[in-house]
């Protein structure tokens, strides 16, 4: 499986001829530079409804009717109002694994809000566990530190992608605490440097996380094997 970090919380996974993108705020994102071709996407995972996560979902879905969007029911209802076809929507909440085309998705708790761009309620925020090709990836979405993360240790996570920008999500200190709770083999910090309020210098990041075992500081547009 290939994983590419595009910036903020935009993550691209490629495996078995499929492409899955999370929270595709691509157009208008100040730190996302790589072009995303909607026609090449198979699935979109939406952790919650804030503008910087729902992003260009509507545009991508209209450009490619074959895209399937996995989100909570409230976000799905909003997308339908915006012209996304019902057959493109796959609703999930926090619960068990749901099987799709050669992979599974499990919704897990994220401690965060989830209003939608029109001001309506976007359901509760979620994270996801992607189970594919014998690998488990925890995509936390926007979240603060929560004891629920301890439950993920039993999942035997290979890669945890978690925020550390502070103010709206965990900060560096809580990121390190979350690492211990989740127990993933590799941890990647995201959701920082997009705006001034979540800025973090490379020096600060290296000083805080550089010596932590199991941390990989990924660069924007970098691709790694999972």
Secondary structure, DSSP 4 states (H G I P E B T S, - for coil): -EEEEEETTEEEEEETTEEEEES---TT-TT--S---GGG--EEE-S--SHHHHTTHHHHHHH-TT-EEEE-HHHHHHHHHTT--GGGEEE--BSSEEE-SS-EEEEEE--S--B-TTS-B----EEEEEEETTEEEEE--S----GGGGGGGGG--SEEEEE--SSSS--HHHHHHHHHHH--SEEEEES-SSSGGG---HHHHHHHHTTSTTB--PPTT-EEE-
